[in-house]
Amino acid sequence: MPEQELRQRLEGVRAGMKERGLDLLLVYGDSWKFGHLAYISHFMPKNRGALAVVPVEAEPALVVQEPSRNNPFSTTLTWFDEVRSVGKFAQGFSEAVKARNLSPKKVGLVAVEEQLNYREWSELKKAFGDAQLSNYQDLFLSLRATKSATEIRLIQEVSGILEKSLSIFQREARTGQKEYELFALMEREARRRGVEDFRFLIGRSSQPEVGLRPATAAPIEKGEALLVTVAASYQRYWAELGQTFCLGRPSPEIEKGHSQAAEALGRVAAVINAPLSRAVTISGIKEAGLSAAAADSINAYGLGNGVGLDMVEEPLLREGETFVPREGMTLTLRICIHGRECASALIARPFRLTASGLQPLANLETGLISTGA
């Protein structure tokens, strides 16, 4: 991530702060969810949380809740010059403010109240004194909604890594092989290419009562549909790919289910391809010739969402809901059909929105893939 891009983000955040009369902005993130924090600091918490202290004028600082011995490593994960490793956020915040001779009167909060534990938040509030506190998460959501060329390139990069992982599944899957063995091979491929986090879920037509889940020691079987979804982050940016495999020759039922999934995905994409900056209502599932059970399954898993520094960002796409497509948005579109009363199929792909419509960020075809028996 070029430092120039990070400085431009800081300028954009400060412009928003000035418009709202803020003296100081605090941005929190932890190992569970750190998109807002990474946007401003590029920091990715490894264990506990971190707090970005962003004055409207002075240089920002990062306060990390960790032993001081970890500080040399933490400084390599951010472009901020100042990183304070402390046991309590209130201590680190007070020290950072004192070092800058600040007396903030109006403080903005991003993900602080939502994610910081109650004890830490209670102590931190005391450090604000009489300052006015307000939630400004909407500022970050607005800034992060459209992606730069660098961000899109990183999402493309991680999408390519996930394609390599799925090719491992296609090449290595055999009757009797355990799920976790395939998962291990796929994760190794992704980790060797530099991903920071890797996720894997699988669904099987032989287990229609069980939804997408983590890998187990269960062996895969000939003739069944295998629904595989993988996601990973690379330089903080996420992508998700979902694919339907069949161990051996697919049955007519499996082929029909996958064709329906592909048609549904195409219909949703066509709606989003409407003129940009106009509200569109997600639709197309009912027109794809699906059974009620299949439609219910698709709506349960969702039709997709924004993707970027978080694996799931706004907008959240569901049939009947409305959102405004904008150039520069990046989206995961997803169709998952799975259950006792319907065939099993999964397609998930990343896209970006351009002036001419949706453009794929992955090269993987949406067709059903047969693998070795």
C-alpha positions as CSV (number, residue, x, y, z in Angstrom):
1,M,0.0,0.0,0.0
2,P,1.7,3.2,-1.1
3,E,2.2,5.8,1.7
4,Q,0.9,8.5,-0.7
5,E,-2.5,6.7,-0.8
6,L,-2.6,6.5,3.0
7,R,-1.8,10.2,3.3
8,Q,-4.6,11.0,0.9
9,R,-6.9,9.0,3.1
10,L,-5.8,11.0,6.1
11,E,-6.5,14.2,4.2
12,G,-9.9,13.0,3.3
13,V,-10.7,12.1,6.9
14,R,-9.4,15.5,8.1
15,A,-11.6,17.3,5.6
16,G,-14.6,15.5,7.0
17,M,-13.5,16.3,10.5
18,K,-13.2,20.0,9.7
19,E,-16.7,20.0,8.1
20,R,-18.1,18.6,11.3
21,G,-16.0,20.8,13.6
22,L,-14.1,17.9,15.2
23,D,-10.8,18.5,17.0
24,L,-9.9,14.8,17.4
25,L,-11.0,11.4,15.9
26,L,-10.6,8.0,17.6
27,V,-10.8,4.9,15.4
28,Y,-10.8,1.4,17.0
29,G,-10.3,-2.0,15.6
30,D,-9.5,-5.5,16.9
31,S,-8.6,-8.9,15.5
32,W,-12.3,-9.6,14.9
33,K,-13.0,-6.5,12.9
34,F,-10.5,-3.8,11.9
35,G,-11.6,-2.3,8.6
36,H,-12.0,1.2,9.8
37,L,-8.7,1.1,11.7
38,A,-6.8,-0.3,8.7
39,Y,-8.3,2.3,6.4
40,I,-6.6,5.1,8.3
41,S,-3.5,3.4,9.8
42,H,-3.0,0.2,7.7
43,F,-2.7,-1.6,11.0
44,M,-4.0,-5.1,11.5
45,P,-4.3,-6.2,15.2
46,K,-2.9,-9.6,15.8
47,N,-4.1,-10.3,19.3
48,R,-5.9,-7.5,21.1
49,G,-7.2,-4.1,19.9
50,A,-5.7,-0.9,18.7
51,L,-6.8,2.8,18.7
52,A,-5.9,5.4,16.2
53,V,-5.7,8.9,17.6
54,V,-6.2,11.4,14.7
55,P,-5.9,15.1,15.5
56,V,-7.3,17.5,13.0
57,E,-3.8,19.1,12.6
58,A,-1.0,17.2,14.5
59,E,0.4,13.9,13.3
60,P,-1.7,10.8,14.2
61,A,-0.6,8.1,16.7
62,L,-1.5,4.5,17.2
63,V,-2.2,3.1,20.7
64,V,-1.9,-0.7,20.8
65,Q,-3.0,-2.8,23.8
66,E,0.0,-5.2,24.1
67,P,3.2,-5.7,26.0
68,S,5.9,-3.2,25.1
69,R,8.1,-6.0,23.9
70,N,5.8,-6.3,20.9
71,N,6.2,-2.7,19.9
72,P,9.1,-3.2,17.4
73,F,6.9,-5.6,15.4
74,S,3.8,-3.5,15.6
75,T,5.6,-0.5,14.1
76,T,6.1,-2.6,10.9
77,L,2.4,-3.0,10.4
78,T,1.5,0.7,10.2
79,W,2.6,3.9,8.4
80,F,2.1,6.0,11.6
81,D,5.5,7.1,13.0
82,E,4.2,6.9,16.6
83,V,3.1,3.6,18.1
84,R,2.4,3.3,21.8
85,S,2.2,-0.1,23.4
86,V,0.2,0.1,26.6
87,G,-1.9,-2.0,29.0
88,K,-4.8,0.4,29.1
89,F,-6.1,2.5,26.2
90,A,-6.9,5.4,28.6
91,Q,-3.2,5.6,29.4
92,G,-2.0,5.6,25.8
93,F,-4.7,8.1,24.7
94,S,-3.8,10.5,27.5
95,E,-0.1,10.3,26.7
96,A,-0.6,10.9,23.0
97,V,-2.9,13.9,23.6
98,K,-0.5,15.3,26.2
99,A,2.5,14.9,23.9
100,R,0.7,17.1,21.3
101,N,-0.6,19.7,23.8
102,L,-4.2,19.0,22.8
103,S,-7.3,20.0,24.7
104,P,-10.0,18.6,22.4
105,K,-13.5,20.0,22.8
106,K,-15.3,17.8,20.2
107,V,-14.2,14.2,19.7
108,G,-15.5,11.8,17.0
109,L,-15.7,8.1,17.6
110,V,-15.5,5.4,15.0
111,A,-16.1,1.7,16.1
112,V,-15.1,2.6,19.6
113,E,-18.5,2.3,21.4
114,E,-19.5,-0.7,19.2
115,Q,-16.4,-2.8,19.8
116,L,-14.4,-1.7,22.8
117,N,-15.2,-3.6,25.9
118,Y,-17.2,-1.8,28.6
119,R,-14.4,-1.6,31.2
120,E,-11.9,-0.1,28.8
121,W,-14.6,2.3,27.4
122,S,-15.6,3.5,30.9
123,E,-11.9,4.3,31.7
124,L,-11.4,6.0,28.3
125,K,-14.4,8.2,28.7
126,K,-12.9,9.7,31.9
127,A,-9.8,10.7,29.9
128,F,-12.0,12.9,27.6
129,G,-12.9,15.3,30.4
130,D,-15.7,17.6,29.3
131,A,-15.2,17.0,25.6
132,Q,-18.3,16.4,23.5
133,L,-18.4,12.8,22.1
134,S,-20.2,11.8,18.9
135,N,-20.3,8.8,16.7
136,Y,-18.8,9.4,13.2
137,Q,-18.8,5.9,11.7
138,D,-20.9,7.2,8.8
139,L,-17.9,9.3,7.7
140,F,-15.7,6.2,7.3
141,L,-18.5,4.2,5.6
142,S,-18.9,7.0,3.1
143,L,-15.1,7.3,2.4
144,R,-14.6,3.5,2.1
145,A,-17.6,2.9,-0.1
146,T,-15.7,3.5,-3.3
147,K,-12.3,1.9,-3.9
148,S,-9.2,3.4,-5.4
149,A,-7.2,1.8,-8.2
150,T,-4.7,0.4,-5.7
151,E,-7.5,-1.1,-3.5
152,I,-9.1,-2.8,-6.6
153,R,-5.7,-4.1,-7.6
154,L,-5.3,-5.7,-4.2
155,I,-8.7,-7.3,-4.3
156,Q,-7.8,-8.7,-7.8
157,E,-4.6,-10.0,-6.3
158,V,-6.2,-11.9,-3.5
159,S,-8.9,-13.2,-5.9
160,G,-6.1,-14.7,-8.0
161,I,-4.7,-16.4,-5.0
162,L,-8.1,-17.9,-4.2
163,E,-8.3,-19.1,-7.8
164,K,-5.1,-21.0,-7.2
165,S,-6.4,-22.5,-4.0
166,L,-9.6,-23.7,-5.8
167,S,-7.5,-25.2,-8.5
168,I,-5.7,-27.3,-5.8
169,F,-9.2,-28.6,-4.7
170,Q,-10.0,-29.5,-8.3
171,R,-6.7,-31.3,-8.8
172,E,-6.5,-33.1,-5.5
173,A,-10.0,-34.1,-4.6
174,R,-10.5,-37.9,-4.6
175,T,-13.1,-40.3,-3.3
176,G,-12.4,-41.0,0.4
177,Q,-10.2,-38.0,0.9
178,K,-10.9,-36.1,4.2
179,E,-12.2,-32.6,4.0
180,Y,-9.5,-31.2,6.3
181,E,-6.8,-32.7,4.1
182,L,-8.1,-30.6,1.1
183,F,-8.5,-27.6,3.3
184,A,-4.9,-27.9,4.5
185,L,-3.6,-28.1,0.9
186,M,-5.6,-25.0,-0.1
187,E,-4.6,-22.9,2.9
188,R,-0.9,-23.8,2.4
189,E,-1.1,-22.6,-1.2
190,A,-2.7,-19.3,-0.1
191,R,-0.3,-18.7,2.8
192,R,2.7,-19.3,0.6
193,R,1.4,-16.5,-1.6
194,G,1.2,-14.1,1.2
195,V,-2.4,-14.1,2.6
196,E,-2.9,-12.9,6.2
197,D,-6.1,-14.8,6.8
198,F,-7.8,-17.7,5.1
199,R,-11.3,-19.1,5.5
200,F,-12.9,-22.3,4.1
201,L,-16.4,-23.6,4.2
202,I,-17.9,-26.6,2.5
203,G,-21.4,-28.0,1.9
204,R,-22.3,-31.4,0.5
205,S,-25.3,-32.6,-1.4
206,S,-25.0,-35.9,0.6
207,Q,-25.7,-33.8,3.7
208,P,-28.6,-31.5,2.7
209,E,-29.6,-30.9,6.3
210,V,-26.2,-29.3,7.1
211,G,-25.3,-25.8,5.7
212,L,-21.9,-24.5,4.8
213,R,-19.5,-25.4,7.6
214,P,-15.8,-25.7,8.4
215,A,-13.9,-28.8,7.2
216,T,-14.1,-32.0,9.2
217,A,-12.6,-35.5,9.1
218,A,-15.5,-36.7,6.9
219,P,-14.4,-38.3,3.6
220,I,-15.8,-37.0,0.4
221,E,-17.9,-39.3,-1.8
222,K,-18.2,-40.0,-5.5
223,G,-21.1,-38.4,-7.4
224,E,-21.9,-35.7,-4.8
225,A,-21.9,-32.0,-5.3
226,L,-19.3,-30.2,-3.2
227,L,-20.0,-26.5,-2.4
228,V,-16.7,-24.8,-1.6
229,T,-16.3,-21.2,-0.5
230,V,-12.9,-19.7,0.3
231,A,-12.0,-16.2,1.4
232,A,-8.7,-14.6,2.3
233,S,-7.1,-11.2,3.1
234,Y,-4.0,-9.9,1.4
235,Q,-2.5,-6.6,2.5
236,R,-5.7,-6.2,4.6
237,Y,-8.0,-6.6,1.6
238,W,-10.5,-9.5,1.3
239,A,-12.0,-11.4,-1.5
240,E,-14.4,-14.4,-1.6
241,L,-14.8,-17.1,-4.2
242,G,-17.5,-19.9,-4.2
243,Q,-17.5,-22.8,-6.6
244,T,-19.5,-26.0,-7.1
245,F,-17.5,-29.2,-7.7
246,C,-18.8,-32.6,-8.5
247,L,-16.7,-35.7,-7.7
248,G,-17.0,-37.6,-10.9
249,R,-19.7,-37.1,-13.5
250,P,-22.6,-34.8,-12.3
251,S,-26.1,-36.1,-12.2
252,P,-28.9,-34.3,-14.1
253,E,-30.2,-33.0,-10.8
254,I,-26.9,-31.4,-9.9
255,E,-26.5,-29.9,-13.4
256,K,-30.0,-28.4,-13.2
257,G,-29.4,-26.9,-9.8
258,H,-26.2,-25.3,-11.0
259,S,-27.8,-23.9,-14.1
260,Q,-30.5,-22.3,-12.0
261,A,-27.9,-20.8,-9.7
262,A,-26.0,-19.4,-12.7
263,E,-29.3,-17.9,-14.1
264,A,-30.1,-16.3,-10.8
265,L,-26.6,-14.8,-10.5
266,G,-27.0,-13.3,-14.0
267,R,-30.4,-11.8,-13.2
268,V,-29.0,-10.1,-10.0
269,A,-26.0,-8.8,-11.9
270,A,-28.4,-7.4,-14.6
271,V,-30.3,-5.4,-12.0
272,I,-27.1,-4.0,-10.6
273,N,-25.9,-3.1,-14.1
274,A,-28.6,-0.5,-14.3
275,P,-27.5,3.2,-14.6
276,L,-25.2,4.2,-11.8
277,S,-26.1,6.5,-8.9
278,R,-29.8,5.5,-9.2
279,A,-31.4,3.4,-6.5
280,V,-32.0,-0.2,-7.6
281,T,-34.1,-2.9,-6.0
282,I,-32.4,-6.3,-5.9
283,S,-34.6,-8.8,-7.7
284,G,-34.5,-11.7,-10.1
285,I,-34.6,-14.8,-7.9
286,K,-38.3,-15.5,-8.3
287,E,-37.9,-15.2,-12.1
288,A,-35.1,-17.8,-12.3
289,G,-37.4,-20.8,-12.2
290,L,-36.5,-21.8,-8.6
291,S,-38.5,-23.8,-6.2
292,A,-39.6,-22.1,-3.0
293,A,-37.0,-24.1,-1.0
294,A,-34.2,-23.0,-3.4
295,A,-35.3,-19.3,-3.2
296,D,-35.4,-19.6,0.6
297,S,-31.9,-21.0,0.7
298,I,-30.5,-18.2,-1.5
299,N,-32.1,-15.5,0.6
300,A,-30.8,-17.2,3.8
301,Y,-27.2,-16.9,2.5
302,G,-27.7,-13.5,1.0
303,L,-27.1,-12.4,-2.6
304,G,-23.9,-10.7,-1.7
305,N,-22.3,-7.7,-0.1
306,G,-19.6,-5.1,-0.4
307,V,-16.0,-6.3,0.1
308,G,-12.7,-4.6,0.9
309,L,-11.0,-4.1,4.2
310,D,-13.8,-6.2,5.7
311,M,-15.0,-9.5,4.2
312,V,-18.5,-8.2,4.6
313,E,-19.2,-4.5,4.0
314,E,-22.2,-2.5,3.1
315,P,-24.3,-2.8,1.0
316,L,-25.8,-6.1,2.1
317,L,-27.7,-7.5,-0.9
318,R,-31.0,-9.3,-0.4
319,E,-34.0,-9.6,-2.7
320,G,-36.3,-6.7,-2.3
321,E,-33.8,-4.4,-0.7
322,T,-32.6,-1.2,-2.4
323,F,-29.2,0.4,-2.7
324,V,-27.4,2.9,-4.9
325,P,-24.7,1.5,-7.1
326,R,-21.7,3.8,-7.5
327,E,-18.6,3.6,-9.7
328,G,-15.7,2.2,-7.7
329,M,-17.8,0.0,-5.4
330,T,-16.5,-3.6,-5.1
331,L,-19.1,-6.4,-4.5
332,T,-19.3,-10.1,-3.8
333,L,-22.2,-11.6,-5.7
334,R,-23.3,-14.9,-4.2
335,I,-25.9,-17.6,-5.0
336,C,-26.0,-20.6,-2.7
337,I,-28.7,-23.3,-3.0
338,H,-28.6,-26.1,-0.5
339,G,-31.2,-28.1,1.4
340,R,-33.4,-31.2,1.5
341,E,-35.9,-30.0,-1.0
342,C,-33.5,-28.5,-3.6
343,A,-30.4,-29.3,-5.5
344,S,-27.0,-28.0,-4.2
345,A,-25.1,-25.3,-6.0
346,L,-22.8,-22.4,-5.1
347,I,-21.4,-19.5,-7.1
348,A,-19.6,-16.5,-5.5
349,R,-17.5,-14.0,-7.4
350,P,-16.0,-10.5,-6.8
351,F,-16.9,-7.6,-9.0
352,R,-16.2,-3.9,-9.3
353,L,-18.7,-1.3,-10.6
354,T,-17.5,0.8,-13.5
355,A,-19.3,3.4,-15.6
356,S,-20.0,0.6,-18.1
357,G,-21.4,-1.8,-15.4
358,L,-20.0,-4.8,-13.4
359,Q,-16.6,-6.1,-14.2
360,P,-15.3,-9.3,-12.8
361,L,-12.3,-9.2,-10.5
362,A,-11.6,-13.0,-10.9
363,N,-11.0,-15.0,-14.0
364,L,-12.7,-18.3,-12.8
365,E,-15.6,-19.4,-14.9
366,T,-19.0,-19.9,-13.2
367,G,-19.5,-23.4,-14.7
368,L,-19.9,-26.6,-12.7
369,I,-16.4,-28.2,-12.3
370,S,-16.0,-32.0,-12.4
371,T,-13.0,-33.3,-10.5
372,G,-11.3,-36.7,-10.1
373,A,-13.3,-39.6,-8.7
